[in-house]
């Protein structure tokens, strides 16, 4: 199809013929003459001349036509973008999990009193591990037998956090970036970390290592970065990692590539907290196997507290604390119980008290049952 060309197009064709070599079989003069014939609407190679074509076919598009074309292309691009985005979201296998994480994160943020804080997709997943410190029913009064450790934590961790406005200028009066609690199981390591968060007023991230793992390559590193970015947004923050030896154990050549990269990312971001003294983020780790923790991680945990099994005096204090709100018979000698439970942890003593209370209820139930059987009563109720 030939189009009637204006004077500017004619000059363009003439310029082309002078700047470009003509096709094979044409000289420069003949090639220019053939183009002139096309421009003037004459018959070329036996085809219909442009002068006999309908007016709509030879109309030069105006500004309105170009504007309409641009608008239609823009509309098509917008529709295509949102269509592809919807299709990708619909095919995402973790879509429902992300929606549930968003709802839970919004609920936790509302309980913390945080409004208008924009979180990324990965920070939303980590926010599900947040714990409101005021909602934790743990305080220093609930810890017995660890007076020296509690006093040291108050001086080295809690006081610099609470007085950070007065110690901001000093780089030495800052809280430590890492605290390690190690000792046998059931001796109160997690309890100490929770009480520290409550007493200091810090936001508490109870980090679950499983929340950092993902089947897609590179996602674990993004989730690891989200831990520290969320902690910085909510500071002062305590990041608590229970059984840290399972998450940040000694590195070896047999480690999986994704695990090694995640550990390297964690340590690199942790070093960033150490270099910026204006941040108030403390990492707490608890373990009963400190020898399995990577030496590079131990270097980042300068404050270390050994929580050994309680002594006889500490066991007595724990028993008195557990039974302070219970009705205890005058014949019970807690000192004798404390001496007889050598080697027991605090959780063992609490379980002992619970079993004793349940056994007492069962004994009362059996006595009532026997009395009612004697009276030929078959319906047994306990009020």
Secondary structure, 3 states (H helix, E strand, C coil): CCCCCCHHHHHHHHHHHHHCCCCCCCCHHHHHHHHHHHHCCCCCCCCCCHHHCCHHHCCCCCHHHHHHHHHHHHHHHHHHHHHHHHHHHHHCCCHHHHHHHHHHHHHHHHHHCCCCCCCCHHHHHHHCCEECHHHCCCCHHHCCCCHHHHHHHHHHHHHHHHCCCCCCCCCCCCCCCEEEEECCCCCCHHHHHHHHHHHHCCEEEECCHHHHCCCCCCHHHHHHHHHHHHHHHHCCEEEEEECHHHHCECCCCCCCHHHHHHHHHHHHHHHHHHHCCCCCEEEEEEECCHHHECHHHHHCCCEEEECCCCCHHHHHHHHHHHCCCCCCCCCCCHHHHHHHCCCCCHHHHHHHHHHHHHHHHHHHHHHHHHHHHHCCCCCCCCC
